[in-house]
Amino acid sequence: MRDTERHHKTINTEYGVRILSTIDFVHLRLLAIYATVVECGSFAAAARKLNSSRSRISEQVSQLEADLGVRLLQRSTRQLTITTEGQQVFEQARQLPDILQGVEAITTPAVPSGRVAITMNHDIGHKYVLPVLQDFQSRYPEIQLDLILDDARRDLIAEQIDLAIRIGIPRDESLIARMMHEERFALFASPELLQKYGKPETLEALEQLPWVMLDQPANPQLKYNGKTVELKPTQAYRCNSPLMVQQMVMRGLGVGIMLPTTMREEVSSGRLVQIMPALTSEALVFALVYPSRRQLPLRTRTVIDYLLAADIFGR
């Protein structure tokens, strides 16, 4: 096969034949090395600058010449002489070392930096993420977080969101999920509500109390002493925000089914009381979700590693 056929592809156009170069990223690196050799004046000087060996640099320039099918340098025992074609190639390639260094600095930064978008429910943001933000900022001051609080599930890929903290493992195979925490729902009420209505001891008595219920497509399946039950309160508020439900329960508007970790501080301070511990739910999994495991920017990997190591749900 002739060199022109080996190193170029042709396509037919309205005005004849146009040659398309097959130079790829490897050739760009070789061109940058060649430009460094010309600027330094020798293989040895270029090797010192590139932290390589003279023989390796010479081999790479020879590979470039073979791939291009043209002599770039005339070698002698004492000096290098640039050919006419070599001079023309150098004029085009002389900026490549700086360009490739800039690309490398972007793709493999020494320090993680840039913006990372992460979405979560309002209660997860307030209860779990907010307490660690100052520590995260002190460790990684060059990373800025875009916190998207939304009780509806955002489309990570369509909206170009880097991460999400979600309850449940996504069924979408294009998403990666890392388990962060597992927990079961429990029943809570304010001391004021219990003083007014009394502490329920049976499911029937529980159904007579006012409730604050989270209105969502899939409510947790409840179990009482291990048996599945369906409660039908006689009076209930409905709300689509977990955070709002928590606030309403604390104000004595009704009993509510919530996650114990979200109410840990309120229970320890006496603002809430857990009631009927035999009533619980199936285990719920909290997961850190992101679109792809491949080619994650350093800033995104850093946020993932931090959130997993920080154990935000167990603090």
PAZAPA-4460 file (N, C-alpha, C; in steps of 0.05 Angstrom, whole numbers, plus 32768, in hexadecimal, padded with zeros to 4 digits):
% residues 315
    n_x    n_y    n_z   ca_x   ca_y   ca_z    c_x    c_y    c_z   seq   type   mol
   8011   7FE8   8000   8000   8000   8000   8012   8019   8000     1      M     A
   800C   802C   7FEF   801B   8044   7FEE   8017   8055   8007     2      R     A
   802C   8067   800D   802B   8077   8025   8012   8089   8025     3      D     A
   800C   8094   800E   7FF5   80A7   800D   7FDB   8098   8013     4      T     A
   7FDA   807E   800A   7FC2   806F   8010   7FC1   8066   802D     5      E     A
   7FD9   8061   8038   7FDB   8057   8054   7FD5   806E   8067     6      R     A
   7FDC   8086   8062   7FDB   809C   8075   7FC4   80AF   8071     7      H     A
   7FB5   80AC   805B   7F9F   80BE   8056   7F87   80AE   804C     8      H     A
   7F6F   80BA   8051   7F57   80B0   8046   7F4D   80C5   8032     9      K     A
   7F3E   80BD   801E   7F33   80D0   800B   7F15   80CE   800A    10      T     A
   7F07   80E4   8005   7EEA   80E3   8001   7EE4   80F3   7FE8    11      I     A
   7ECF   80EB   7FDA   7EC6   80F9   7FC2   7EB5   8111   7FCB    12      N     A
   7EB9   8127   7FBF   7EA9   813F   7FC4   7E9F   814A   7FAA    13      T     A
   7E8E   815E   7FAC   7E83   816A   7F94   7E98   8175   7F81    14      E     A
   7EAF   817D   7F8D   7EC4   818A   7F7D   7EDC   8178   7F79    15      Y     A
   7EDA   815E   7F7E   7EF1   814D   7F7A   7EF7   813C   7F92    16      G     A
   7F10   8138   7F97   7F19   8127   7FAD   7F27   8137   7FC2    17      V     A
   7F1F   8132   7FDC   7F2B   8141   7FF2   7F3A   812D   8004    18      R     A
   7F52   8133   800C   7F61   8121   801D   7F5C   8127   803A    19      I     A
   7F56   8112   804A   7F51   8115   8067   7F69   8109   8076    20      L     A
   7F75   8118   8087   7F8B   810E   8096   7F82   80FA   80AB    21      S     A
   7F92   80E6   80B1   7F8B   80D3   80C6   7F9C   80D7   80DF    22      T     A
   7FA8   80EF   80E2   7FB7   80F5   80FA   7FA5   80F4   8112    23      I     A
   7FAD   80E5   8126   7F9D   80E3   813E   7FAC   80EF   8156    24      D     A
   7FA2   80EA   816E   7FAD   80F6   8186   7FCA   80ED   818B    25      F     A
   7FD0   80D4   8184   7FEB   80CA   8187   7FFE   80DA   8176    26      V     A
   7FF6   80E1   815E   8007   80F1   814C   800A   810D   8158    27      H     A
   7FF6   8118   8165   7FF8   8132   8171   800E   8132   8186    28      L     A
   800F   811D   8196   8025   811A   81AA   8040   8119   819C    29      R     A
   8041   8109   8187   805B   8107   8179   8063   8121   816C    30      L     A
   8050   8130   8161   8056   814A   8156   805F   815D   816B    31      L     A
   8054   815C   8183   805D   816D   8199   8079   8166   81A1    32      A     A
   8080   814C   81A2   809B   8144   81A8   80AE   814D   8193    33      I     A
   80A6   814B   817A   80B7   8154   8164   80BC   8172   8166    34      Y     A
   80A7   8182   816C   80AA   819F   816F   80BE   81A5   8186    35      A     A
   80BD   8195   819B   80CF   819A   81B2   80EC   8194   81AA    36      T     A
   80F0   817F   819A   810B   8179   8190   8116   8190   817F    37      V     A
   8106   819A   816D   810F   81B1   815D   8115   81C9   816E    38      V     A
   8104   81CF   8181   8109   81E7   8192   8122   81E3   81A3    39      E     A
   8126   81CB   81AD   813D   81C6   81BE   8157   81C2   81AF    40      C     A
   8155   81BA   8195   816C   81B7   8184   8179   819C   8184    41      G     A
   8170   818A   8195   817C   816F   8196   8169   815C   81A4    42      S     A
   816D   8142   819E   815D   812D   81AC   8163   812D   81CA    43      F     A
   817D   8130   81D1   8185   812F   81ED   8178   8146   81FD    44      A     A
   8178   815E   81F2   816C   8175   8200   814E   8171   8203    45      A     A
   8141   8167   81EE   8124   8163   81EF   811E   814D   8203    46      A     A
   812F   8138   8205   812A   8123   8218   812B   812D   8234    47      A     A
   813E   813F   823A   8140   814B   8255   8127   815B   825B    48      R     A
   811E   816B   8248   8106   817B   824C   80ED   816A   8250    49      K     A
   80EB   8154   8242   80D4   8143   8243   80D6   812D   8257    50      L     A
   80EC   812C   8265   80F1   8118   827A   80F0   80FC   826D    51      N     A
   80FE   80F9   8257   80FE   80DF   8249   811B   80D9   8242    52      S     A
   811F   80C6   8230   813A   80BE   8228   813F   80C7   820B    53      S     A
   8158   80CB   8204   815F   80D4   81E9   8155   80BF   81D5    54      R     A
   815A   80A6   81DA   8152   8091   81C7   8134   8090   81C4    55      S     A
   8125   8094   81D9   8108   8094   81D7   80FE   80AB   81C7    56      R     A
   8109   80C3   81CA   8101   80DA   81BB   8107   80D6   819D    57      I     A
   811F   80CB   8198   8126   80C6   817C   8114   80B2   816F    58      S     A
   810D   809E   817E   80FB   8089   8174   80DF   8095   816E    59      E     A
   80D5   80A7   817F   80BB   80B2   817B   80BB   80C5   8162    60      Q     A
   80D0   80D4   815E   80D1   80E5   8146   80D3   80D3   812D    61      V     A
   80E2   80BE   812E   80E3   80AB   8117   80C8   809F   8111    62      S     A
   80B9   8099   8126   809E   808E   8123   808C   80A3   8115    63      Q     A
   808F   80BD   811D   807F   80D2   8110   8086   80D4   80F3    64      L     A
   80A0   80D3   80ED   80A8   80D5   80D1   809D   80BE   80C0    65      E     A
   809E   80A6   80CC   8093   808F   80BD   8075   8092   80B9    66      A     A
   8067   809B   80CD   804A   809E   80CA   8043   80B3   80B6    67      D     A
   8052   80C9   80B5   804C   80DF   80A3   8057   80D9   8087    68      L     A
   806B   80C7   8085   8077   80C1   806B   8089   80D7   8061    69      G     A
   8096   80E5   8073   80A7   80FB   806B   80BE   80FE   807F    70      V     A
   80D6   8106   8075   80ED   810B   8087   80EB   8126   8093    71      R     A
   80EC   8128   80AD   80EA   8142   80BB   8105   814C   80C3    72      L     A
   8117   813A   80CB   8132   8142   80D4   8147   8131   80C7    73      L     A
   815D   813E   80BF   8175   8130   80B6   8187   812D   80CD    74      Q     A
   818F   8114   80D3   81A0   810F   80EB   81BD   810A   80E3    75      R     A
   81CE   8115   80F3   81EB   810F   80F0   81F6   810A   810C    76      S     A
   820F   8102   810E   821A   80FD   8129   821C   8116   813A    77      T     A
   821D   812D   812D   8221   8146   813C   8209   8158   813F    78      R     A
   81F7   8156   812B   81E0   8169   812C   81C8   815F   811D    79      Q     A
   81B2   816D   8122   8199   8168   8113   8195   817F   8100    80      L     A
   818B   8178   80E8   8184   818C   80D5   8167   8188   80CD    81      T     A
   8158   819D   80CE   813C   819B   80C8   8138   819D   80AA    82      I     A
   8127   818C   809F   8121   818D   8083   810C   81A2   807D    83      T     A
   8108   81A7   8063   80F4   81BB   805B   80D9   81B3   8065    84      T     A
   80D2   8199   8061   80B8   8190   806C   80B7   8191   808A    85      E     A
   80CE   818A   8096   80D0   818B   80B3   80CB   81A7   80BE    86      G     A
   80D5   81BB   80B0   80D1   81D7   80B9   80B3   81DE   80B7    87      Q     A
   80A7   81D6   80A1   808B   81DC   809D   8079   81CE   80B2    88      Q     A
   8080   81B5   80B8   8071   81A7   80CD   8076   81B4   80E8    89      V     A
   808E   81BC   80EE   8094   81C9   8107   8084   81E3   810B    90      F     A
   8081   81F3   80F5   8072   820B   80F7   8055   8206   80FF    91      E     A
   804A   81EF   80F6   802F   81E8   80FE   802D   81DC   811A    92      Q     A
   8043   81CE   8122   8042   81BE   813B   804E   81CC   8153    93      A     A
   805A   81E4   814F   8069   81F0   8164   8058   81F7   817D    94      R     A
   803E   81FB   817A   802D   8202   8191   8021   81E9   819F    95      Q     A
   8026   81D1   8193   801A   81B9   819E   8023   81B2   81BA    96      L     A
   803D   81B5   81C1   8045   81AF   81DD   8035   81BE   81F2    97      P     A
   8031   81D8   81ED   8021   81E8   8200   8004   81E0   8200    98      D     A
   7FF9   81DA   81E8   7FDD   81D2   81E6   7FD8   81B8   81F5    99      I     A
   7FEA   81A4   81F0   7FE6   818A   81FD   7FEA   818C   821B   100      L     A
   7FFD   819D   8224   8000   81A2   8241   7FE6   81AE   824D   101      Q     A
   7FDA   81C0   823E   7FC1   81CC   8247   7FAB   81B8   8249   102      G     A
   7FA9   81A6   8234   7F95   8191   8235   7F99   817E   824C   103      V     A
   7FB2   8177   8251   7FB8   8165   8267   7FB2   8172   8282   104      E     A
   7FB6   818C   8284   7FB0   819A   829D   7F92   819A   82A3   105      A     A
   7F82   819B   828D   7F65   819A   8290   7F5B   817E   8297   106      I     A
   7F66   816A   8289   7F5B   814F   828C   7F67   8141   82A4   107      T     A
   7F7F   8147   82AC   7F8C   813B   82C4   7F97   8150   82D6   108      T     A
   7F85   8160   82E3   7F8F   8175   82F4   7F9C   816A   830D   109      P     A
   7FB0   8179   8317   7FBD   8171   8330   7FAA   8174   8348   110      A     A
   7F99   8188   8347   7F87   818E   835D   7F6A   818D   8351   111      V     A
   7F58   817F   835E   7F3C   817F   8353   7F30   819A   8354   112      P     A
   7F23   81A2   833E   7F18   81BD   833D   7F00   81BD   832A   113      S     A
   7EEF   81D2   832C   7ED9   81D5   831A   7EBE   81D0   8328   114      G     A
   7EA9   81D0   8319   7E8E   81CE   8324   7E83   81B2   8321   115      R     A
   7E75   81A9   8336   7E68   818F   8336   7E4B   8193   833E   116      V     A
   7E39   818B   832D   7E1C   818D   8333   7E12   8174   8340   117      A     A
   7E04   8177   8357   7DFA   8160   8365   7DDD   8166   836E   118      I     A
   7DCB   8153   8369   7DAF   8157   8370   7DA7   8144   8386   119      T     A
   7D93   814C   8396   7D89   813B   83AC   7D6F   8147   83B6   120      M     A
   7D60   8138   83C6   7D49   8142   83D3   7D50   8159   83E7   121      N     A
   7D3C   816A   83ED   7D41   8180   8400   7D4A   8176   841B   122      H     A
   7D3D   8161   8425   7D44   8157   8440   7D60   814B   8440   123      D     A
   7D68   813D   842B   7D83   8133   842A   7D97   8149   842A   124      I     A
   7D92   815E   841A   7DA4   8175   8419   7DA7   8182   8433   125      G     A
   7D91   8188   8441   7D92   8196   845B   7D9D   8185   8471   126      H     A
   7D95   816C   8472   7D9C   815B   8489   7DB7   814E   8487   127      K     A
   7DBF   8146   846E   7DD7   8136   846C   7DEE   8144   845E   128      Y     A
   7DE8   8154   8449   7DFE   8160   8439   7E07   817B   8445   129      V     A
   7DF4   818B   844D   7DFB   81A5   8459   7E10   81A3   846F   130      L     A
   7E0E   8190   8482   7E21   818F   8498   7E3E   818A   848F   131      P     A
   7E42   817F   8477   7E5E   8178   846F   7E69   818C   845A   132      V     A
   7E5A   81A0   8452   7E63   81B2   843D   7E7B   81C2   8445   133      L     A
   7E7C   81CB   845E   7E93   81DB   8466   7EAD   81CA   8467   134      Q     A
   7EAB   81B1   8470   7EC2   81A0   846F   7ECB   819A   8453   135      D     A
   7EB8   8195   8441   7EBF   8190   8425   7ECD   81A8   8419   136      F     A
   7EC2   81C0   841E   7ECE   81D8   8413   7EEB   81DC   841D   137      Q     A
   7EF0   81D6   8436   7F0B   81DA   8441   7F1E   81C6   8435   138      S     A
   7F15   81AE   842D   7F26   819A   8421   7F2B   819F   8404   139      R     A
   7F16   81A8   83F6   7F17   81AB   83D9   7F0D   81C6   83D1   140      Y     A
   7F1C   81DB   83D7   7F13   81F6   83D2   7F0F   81FD   83B4   141      P     A
   7F1B   81ED   83A2   7F19   81F3   8386   7F00   81E6   8379   142      E     A
   7EF1   81D6   8388   7ED9   81CA   837D   7EC1   81DA   8387   143      I     A
   7EAF   81E1   8374   7E96   81EF   837B   7E7F   81DC   8376   144      Q     A
   7E6D   81DA   8389   7E56   81C8   8386   7E3D   81D8   837E   145      L     A
   7E2F   81CE   836A   7E15   81D8   8363   7E00   81C5   836F   146      D     A
   7DF4   81CD   8385   7DE1   81BD   8394   7DC5   81C1   8389   147      L     A
   7DB9   81AC   837D   7D9F   81AE   8371   7D8C   819E   8383   148      I     A
   7D7D   81AC   8394   7D6A   819F   83A6   7D4F   819D   8398   149      L     A
   7D46   8185   8395   7D2C   8180   8387   7D21   8165   8390   150      D     A
   7D08   8166   839A   7CFC   814D   83A3   7CF3   813B   838C   151      D     A
   7CF3   8146   8373   7CEE   8137   835B   7D09   812D   8350   152      A     A
   7D08   8116   8343   7D21   810B   8338   7D29   8119   831E   153      R     A
   7D41   8124   831E   7D4B   8131   8306   7D58   811C   82F3   154      R     A
   7D57   8123   82D9   7D65   8112   82C5   7D82   811A   82C4   155      D     A
   7D93   810A   82CF   7DB0   8111   82D1   7DBD   8116   82B6   156      L     A
   7DB7   8104   82A3   7DC4   8106   8289   7DB9   811D   8279   157      I     A
   7D9E   8120   8278   7D92   8136   8268   7D99   8151   8273   158      A     A
   7D9B   8153   828E   7DA0   816D   829B   7DBE   8171   82A2   159      E     A
   7DCF   815E   829A   7DEB   8160   829E   7DF2   8165   82BB   160      Q     A
   7DE6   8154   82CC   7DEB   8155   82E9   7DFF   813E   82EF   161      I     A
   7E14   8145   82FF   7E29   8131   8303   7E21   811B   8316   162      D     A
   7E13   8122   832C   7E0E   810F   8342   7DF2   8113   834C   163      L     A
   7DE8   80FE   835A   7DCF   80FF   8368   7DD0   80EE   8381   164      A     A
   7DC4   80F6   8396   7DBF   80E5   83AD   7DA2   80DD   83AD   165      I     A
   7D9C   80C4   83AB   7D81   80BA   83A8   7D7B   80A3   83BA   166      R     A
   7D61   80A1   83C0   7D58   8089   83CF   7D50   8074   83BA   167      I     A
   7D5D   805D   83BC   7D58   8047   83A9   7D6E   8045   8394   168      G     A
   7D70   802D   8389   7D84   8028   8374   7D76   802D   8359   169      I     A
   7D81   803D   8347   7D74   8043   832E   7D74   802A   831C   170      P     A
   7D5F   8027   830C   7D5C   8011   82FA   7D6A   8017   82DF   171      R     A
   7D70   8030   82DA   7D7D   8038   82C1   7D99   802D   82C1   172      D     A
   7DA0   801C   82AE   7DBA   8010   82AC   7DD0   8024   82A5   173      E     A
   7DC8   803C   829B   7DDC   8050   8294   7DE6   805F   82AC   174      S     A
   7DDA   805A   82C3   7DE2   8068   82DC   7DF1   8055   82EF   175      L     A
   7E05   8060   82FC   7E14   8051   8310   7E0A   8059   832B   176      I     A
   7E06   8046   833D   7DFD   804B   8359   7E10   8040   836D   177      A     A
   7E18   8050   8380   7E29   8048   8396   7E19   804A   83B0   178      R     A
   7E16   8034   83BE   7E06   8034   83D6   7E14   8044   83EC   179      M     A
   7E04   8056   83F9   7E0E   8067   840E   7E03   805F   842A   180      M     A
   7DEA   8056   842A   7DDC   8052   8444   7DC3   8041   8440   181      H     A
   7DBC   8033   8455   7DA3   8023   8455   7D94   8028   846F   182      E     A
   7D7A   802C   846C   7D6A   8034   8484   7D4D   802D   8480   183      E     A
   7D3E   802C   8496   7D21   8026   8495   7D12   803E   84A1   184      R     A
   7CFA   8042   8497   7CE9   8057   84A1   7CDF   8050   84BD   185      F     A
   7CD9   8065   84CD   7CCD   8062   84E8   7CB8   8077   84EB   186      A     A
   7CA9   8075   8501   7C92   8087   8505   7C99   809B   851B   187      L     A
   7C94   80B5   8516   7C9B   80CA   8529   7C83   80DC   852F   188      F     A
   7C83   80E8   8546   7C6F   80FC   854D   7C7B   8110   8560   189      A     A
   7C6F   8128   8562   7C78   813C   8575   7C6D   8136   8591   190      S     A
   7C7B   813F   85A7   7C70   813B   85C2   7C55   8149   85C5   191      P     A
   7C51   8160   85B8   7C38   816E   85BA   7C21   815E   85AE   192      E     A
   7C25   8151   8598   7C10   8141   858C   7C09   8129   859E   193      L     A
   7C1E   811C   85A9   7C19   8105   85BA   7C0B   810D   85D4   194      L     A
   7C12   8125   85DE   7C04   812E   85F6   7BE7   8133   85F1   195      Q     A
   7BE1   813C   85D8   7BC5   8143   85D1   7BB5   8129   85CC   196      K     A
   7BC0   8116   85BE   7BB1   80FF   85B5   7BB8   80E5   85C4   197      Y     A
   7BCE   80E5   85D2   7BD7   80CD   85DF   7BE9   80BC   85CC   198      G     A
   7BFA   80AB   85D8   7C0C   809B   85C9   7BFE   8082   85BF   199      K     A
   7BFD   807E   85A5   7BEE   8066   859A   7BFD   804C   85A1   200      P     A
   7BED   8038   85A7   7BF8   801E   85AD   7BF0   8009   8598   201      E     A
   7BDC   800F   8588   7BD2   7FFD   8573   7BD1   800B   8558   202      T     A
   7BCF   7FFB   8543   7BCC   8007   8528   7BB2   8016   8526   203      L     A
   7B9D   800C   8533   7B83   801A   8532   7B85   8035   853E   204      E     A
   7B92   8037   8555   7B96   8051   8563   7BA7   8063   8552   205      A     A
   7BBB   8058   8544   7BCD   8068   8533   7BBD   8074   851C   206      L     A
   7BAB   8065   8511   7B9B   8070   84FA   7B89   8087   8502   207      E     A
   7B83   8089   851C   7B71   809F   8525   7B80   80B9   8529   208      Q     A
   7B9B   80B8   8529   7BAB   80D0   852D   7BAC   80E0   8512   209      L     A
   7BB1   80FA   8514   7BB7   8109   84FB   7BD2   8101   84F0   210      P     A
   7BD5   8101   84D6   7BEE   80F8   84C9   7BF8   810E   84B7   211      W     A
   7C12   810D   84B2   7C1E   811D   849C   7C2B   8108   848A   212      V     A
   7C21   8105   8472   7C2A   80F0   8460   7C3A   80FB   8448   213      M     A
   7C4F   80EE   8442   7C5F   80F6   842A   7C51   80EC   8411   214      L     A
   7C4A   80FE   8400   7C3C   80F8   83E7   7C50   80F3   83D1   215      D     A
   7C55   80DA   83CA   7C68   80D3   83B5   7C5E   80BA   83A7   216      Q     A
   7C68   80B5   838E   7C5E   809F   837E   7C60   8084   838C   217      P     A
   7C76   807F   839A   7C7A   8065   83A7   7C80   8069   83C5   218      A     A
   7C6C   8066   83D5   7C6F   8068   83F2   7C7A   804E   83FD   219      N     A
   7C89   804F   8413   7C95   8037   841E   7C80   8023   8428   220      P     A
   7C86   800A   8424   7C74   7FF5   842F   7C7A   7FF2   844C   221      Q     A
   7C64   7FF3   845D   7C67   7FF3   847A   7C64   7FD6   8484   222      L     A
   7C72   7FD1   849A   7C70   7FB7   84A7   7C6C   7FBC   84C5   223      K     A
   7C5B   7FAB   84D1   7C56   7FAD   84ED   7C5C   7F92   84F9   224      Y     A
   7C70   7F91   850A   7C7A   7F77   8515   7C7F   7F63   84FF   225      N     A
   7C8B   7F6D   84E9   7C93   7F5C   84D3   7C7D   7F57   84BE   226      G     A
   7C64   7F5F   84C3   7C4F   7F5A   84B0   7C47   7F73   84A1   227      K     A
   7C43   7F71   8488   7C3C   7F88   8477   7C20   7F92   847F   228      T     A
   7C1F   7FAD   8483   7C05   7FB9   848B   7C00   7FD1   8478   229      V     A
   7BE7   7FD9   8476   7BDF   7FF1   8467   7BCF   8003   847A   230      E     A
   7BDA   8019   8481   7BCD   802C   8493   7BBB   803F   8484   231      L     A
   7BA4   8045   8490   7B90   8057   8483   7B88   806C   8498   232      K     A
   7B99   8081   849B   7B92   8096   84AF   7B78   80A3   84A8   233      P     A
   7B6A   80AB   84BD   7B50   80B9   84B9   7B54   80D6   84B0   234      T     A
   7B6A   80E2   84B8   7B70   80FD   84AF   7B8E   8100   84AA   235      Q     A
   7B95   810E   8495   7BB1   8110   848E   7BB7   8127   847B   236      A     A
   7BCD   8135   8480   7BD9   8147   846D   7BE8   8136   8459   237      Y     A
   7BEB   8140   8441   7BFC   8134   842D   7C0F   814A   8422   238      R     A
   7C28   8142   841F   7C3D   8155   8416   7C51   8146   8405   239      C     A
   7C5B   8153   83F0   7C6E   8146   83DF   7C8B   814C   83E6   240      N     A
   7C90   815B   83FC   7CAB   8162   8404   7CB2   8154   841E   241      S     A
   7CC6   8142   841F   7CCE   8136   8438   7CD6   814A   844D   242      P     A
   7CE4   815F   8445   7CEC   8173   8459   7CD4   8181   8465   243      L     A
   7CC0   8187   8455   7CA8   8194   845F   7C99   8181   8472   244      M     A
   7C98   8167   846B   7C8B   8154   847C   7C99   8154   8498   245      V     A
   7CB3   8154   8498   7CC1   8154   84B2   7CBA   816D   84C2   246      Q     A
   7CB9   8184   84B5   7CB2   819C   84C4   7C95   819B   84CE   247      Q     A
   7C83   8191   84BF   7C67   818F   84C7   7C64   817C   84DF   248      M     A
   7C72   8166   84DE   7C70   8153   84F5   7C7C   8160   850E   249      V     A
   7C91   816E   850C   7C9D   817B   8523   7C8A   8191   852F   250      M     A
   7C79   819C   851E   7C66   81B0   8528   7C4C   81A4   8533   251      R     A
   7C4C   8189   8534   7C35   817C   8540   7C1D   8179   852F   252      G     A
   7C20   817C   8514   7C09   817A   8502   7C01   815D   84FD   253      L     A
   7C12   8149   8504   7C0B   812D   8501   7C23   811C   8505   254      G     A
   7C1F   8102   8505   7C35   80EF   8506   7C3F   80EB   84EA   255      V     A
   7C58   80E3   84E8   7C64   80DF   84CD   7C78   80C9   84CC   256      G     A
   7C79   80BC   84B5   7C8D   80A7   84B0   7CA6   80B3   84A4   257      I     A
   7CBC   80B2   84B2   7CD5   80BF   84A9   7CED   80AD   84AF   258      M     A
   7D04   80B4   84A4   7D1C   80A5   84A9   7D29   80AE   84C3   259      L     A
   7D30   809B   84D5   7D3B   80A3   84EF   7D54   80B5   84ED   260      P     A
   7D65   80B1   84D9   7D7D   80C3   84D8   7D75   80E0   84D3   261      T     A
   7D5F   80E4   84C4   7D58   8100   84BF   7D4C   810D   84D8   262      T     A
   7D43   80FE   84EB   7D36   8108   8503   7D48   8105   851C   263      M     A
   7D61   80FD   8518   7D72   80F7   852F   7D75   810E   8542   264      R     A
   7D7B   8125   8537   7D7E   813D   8548   7D64   8145   8556   265      E     A
   7D4E   8143   8548   7D34   814A   8553   7D2C   8137   856A   266      E     A
   7D33   811E   8566   7D2C   810A   857C   7D3E   810E   8594   267      V     A
   7D58   8113   858F   7D6A   8117   85A6   7D64   8131   85B6   268      S     A
   7D58   8145   85A8   7D51   815E   85B6   7D35   815D   85C2   269      S     A
   7D26   8147   85BD   7D0C   8145   85C9   7CF6   8151   85B8   270      G     A
   7CFC   815B   85A1   7CE7   8168   8590   7CD6   8153   8582   271      R     A
   7CE0   813B   857F   7CD1   8125   8573   7CD4   810C   8583   272      L     A
   7CC1   80FA   8581   7CC2   80E0   858E   7CBC   80CA   857A   273      V     A
   7CCC   80B5   857A   7CC6   809E   856A   7CB0   808E   8578   274      Q     A
   7C9C   8086   8569   7C86   8077   8575   7C82   805D   8565   275      I     A
   7C76   8049   8572   7C70   802F   8567   7C88   8024   8557   276      M     A
   7C9E   801E   8565   7CB6   8014   8557   7CB2   7FFA   8547   277      P     A
   7C9C   7FEC   854D   7C97   7FD3   853D   7C8D   7FD9   8521   278      A     A
   7C86   7FF3   851C   7C7D   7FFB   8501   7C95   8006   84F2   279      L     A
   7C9C   7FF9   84DC   7CB4   8002   84CD   7CAF   7FFD   84AF   280      T     A
   7CC3   7FFD   849F   7CC1   7FF9   8482   7CD7   7FE7   8479   281      S     A
   7CD5   7FE1   845F   7CEB   7FD2   8453   7D04   7FE5   8452   282      E     A
   7D1B   7FD9   8450   7D34   7FE9   8450   7D35   7FFA   8436   283      A     A
   7D3D   8013   8439   7D41   8025   8423   7D5F   802A   841F   284      L     A
   7D68   802B   8407   7D84   802F   8400   7D88   804B   83F6   285      V     A
   7D9B   8059   8402   7DA4   8073   83F8   7DBC   806E   83E6   286      F     A
   7DBB   8079   83CE   7DD1   8074   83BB   7DDB   808E   83AF   287      A     A
   7DF5   808E   83A9   7E01   80A4   839B   7E01   809B   837D   288      L     A
   7DF4   80AB   836C   7DEF   80A3   8351   7DFD   80B6   833E   289      V     A
   7E09   80AB   8328   7E15   80BC   8314   7E14   80AE   82F9   290      Y     A
   7E16   80BD   82E3   7E11   80B2   82C9   7E24   809D   82BF   291      P     A
   7E3E   809F   82C5   7E51   808D   82B9   7E69   808A   82CB   292      S     A
   7E75   8072   82CA   7E8D   806D   82D9   7EA6   8074   82C9   293      R     A
   7EA3   8078   82AF   7EBA   807D   829E   7EC1   809B   829C   294      R     A
   7EDA   80A1   829A   7EE4   80BC   8295   7ED8   80D1   82A8   295      Q     A
   7ED4   80CA   82C1   7ECA   80DE   82D3   7EDF   80F3   82D9   296      L     A
   7ED7   810D   82D8   7EEB   8122   82DF   7EF4   811E   82FC   297      P     A
   7F0D   8127   8301   7F18   8125   831C   7F06   8132   8330   298      L     A
   7EFA   8149   8329   7EE9   8157   833D   7ED1   8146   8345   299      R     A
   7EC5   8138   8331   7EAE   8127   8337   7EB6   810F   8348   300      T     A
   7ECC   8102   8341   7ED5   80EB   8351   7EDB   80F4   836D   301      R     A
   7EE6   810C   8370   7EEC   8116   838B   7ED3   8119   839C   302      T     A
   7EBE   8124   8390   7EA4   8127   839F   7E99   810C   83A6   303      V     A
   7E99   80F9   8393   7E8F   80DE   8399   7E9F   80D1   83B0   304      I     A
   7EB9   80D2   83AF   7EC9   80C6   83C4   7EC5   80D3   83DF   305      D     A
   7EC2   80ED   83DF   7EBD   80FC   83F8   7EA2   80F4   8404   306      Y     A
   7E8D   80F4   83F5   7E73   80ED   8400   7E71   80D1   840A   307      L     A
   7E7E   80BE   83FC   7E7E   80A3   8405   7E8E   809F   841F   308      L     A
   7EA5   80AD   8420   7EB6   80AB   8438   7EAB   80BA   8450   309      A     A
   7E9C   80D0   844B   7E93   80E0   8461   7E7C   80D3   8471   310      A     A
   7E6F   80BF   8466   7E5A   80B1   8474   7E45   80C5   847E   311      D     A
   7E3A   80D5   846C   7E29   80EB   8473   7E0F   80E2   8482   312      I     A
   7E07   80C9   847C   7DEE   80C0   8489   7DF3   80B4   84A5   313      F     A
   7E0C   80AF   84AB   7E12   80A4   84C5   7E1E   80B7   84D9   314      G     A
   7E21   80D0   84D0   7E2E   80E4   84E1   7E1C   80EC   84F9   315      R     A
***
